[in-house]
Amino acid sequence: MFQAVDTKDAAAVEREVNAAYLAAFSDGDPQFMNRCFHWTADCFAGRYRDFQPIDARYHDFEHTMQGTLCMGRLLHRYQRAQARPALDRRRFELGIVAILFHDTGYLKKQGDNHGTGAKYTFTHVARSTEFAALLLSEKGFPLRDIRAVQSMIRCTGLNVNLDEIPFDDELDRVVGYALSTADLLGQMAAADYVEKLPILYGEFAEALATHPELAPDNSQFASAEDLMRRTPHFWRDYVVPRLNREFRGLFHYLDDPFPGGPNDYVQRVEASLARLAQQLQHAT
């Protein structure tokens, strides 16, 4: 099992991810993660340009920390297993940058005072790619790296056709799939995932009320209870097949020992869903 890290404590997440990065690449820049985490914290706190602090209650800063922690661990385990294509230092760095900025599309600009950033649920992926390009260009990232980060972020779209994402090479694609894997597992393995499902419903409901024409069928729920009842099916019928097939089973690099050992993230998800099933049974 992984050591417990409080994802409400961004500094603790940064330390864990930095340790994973430097364990994978002894020649890594010891200040790289600190810079990137600070950029992200500033963005979510409303300290970047004319963007407001995040006000989406589910897709908040901790949500990003949950995914980023899982991503750092996954990339480290992938590199340690000497998987192919071989992970290089720069792609580890870009993968972390991508997951740090993958939900910046929920941020609102000053003067945007109607509702919360959740209204952008159905467009947040595209908005996140635009945000990442804006900030990374200011930070001096080359165009090739910015394109790679944007393509990685696109992998997190709920119904995205992965074959249509224009990756420059196969390693970028693998890191993009690792990002989507970490995004799903990081949030679903959280100890309070079940308790936050009504908040997630509220975000879907706000987005549907604001932009009903953009809503895919699998994001429409009659109530918070409806979303909760459908969550085990979401895991079993959507997430697990996608992790195994489209995302190439990368989550197995989190097995301990690898391959075939217990997977801490999967076990925590399944424990939460078993608890959810009991709650729903008692509610009937």
ABEGO torsion letter per residue (X at the ends): XBBBBBAABAAAAAAAAAAAAAAABAABBAAAAAAAAAAAAAAAAGABEABBBBABAABBAAAAAAAAAAAAAAAAAAAAAGBOBBBBAAAAAAAAAAAAAAAAAABBBBGBABEBAAAAAAAAAAAAAAAAAAAAAAAGBBAAAAAAAAAAAAAABAABBAAABBBABAAAAAAAAAAAAAAAAAAAABAAAAAAAAAAAAAAAAAAAABAAABBAAABBABAAAAAAAAAAAAAAAAAAAAAAAAGGAAAAABOBOBGBBBAAAAAAAAAAAAAAAAAAAAX
